[in-house]
């Protein structure tokens, strides 16, 4: 094994050990912190997260995760707080302060102003006997056996563990607040997550001239022409009332021709179509359509209404363009 591979794997070993150590420290204090945060949020307050140096970056990630999962949160840079940013804090908020040593000057300078507001302070620190811990309403320990840095100096294991504990807090708040998948989607309308959770079959299906639709009794050669016209990979077969009864795909046609069955062109579609094909309703989520496509290994799915009438069709080649996959 090369030296660099050994170092890389060693870092994982050290950080995994750190994660186990912090996991073992989660106790009733964690539950009290969750309750404090829930009380804050119910009273119209927010979770203000702060940290110095590397922990400021961790604070930004924790705050972003909280906000995206329904717990209102902002970041406060302690260095900027004394120059006006303290206005971020209100008397209804809670402060989540990250400092491994618990002795960061910027954090300590912030504490008197926060205490004057009378709001709860929750610290995440590796030193439960620190100044920060002493002024905190609750203290969550992120003490790790050692940093992954060979000099045991650079914040590595400690920041990873702090981030994980922040994730744990966010997930516990999801459970406590009853935050649902639909709520999550509403907070991510512009990304892949939102598209997967919000888009429905009715949003992505082809309609009108873009769907090849034929009636029972027509010849296959007419169906092929209709598929070519619609530039689709399948034709939906409907009865006289517009209800879906079958589907015929270009793959079906190719298989017939490959087998030397050129007479299929003069066959009635009823004789060669796939009856009662897999279909979805207009309300089916796009992500569920994708699962059906992958499970059934099909490229086209008809969309039918509650009466079984054809409403449209979904072509798998449209999904990447819509950024659903």
Secondary structure, DSSP 8 states (H G I E B T S, - for coil): --HHHHHHHHHHHHHHHHHHHHHHH--HHHHHHHHHHHHHHHTT--EEEEESTHHHHHHHHHHHHHHHTT--EEEEEHHHHTTTGGGG--TT-EEEEE-SSS--HHHHHHHHHHHHHT-EEEEEES-TTSHHHHT-SEEEE---S--SSTTS-SSSHHHHHHHHHHHHHHHHHHHHHT--HHHHHHTTTTSHHHHHHH-BHHHH-B-GGGSEEEETT-BHHHHHHHHHHHT-SEEEEE-TTSBEEEEEEHHHHHHHHHTT-GGGGGSBHHHHSEES--EE-TTSBHHHHHHHHHHHT-SEEEEE-TTSBEEEEEEHHHHHHTT--
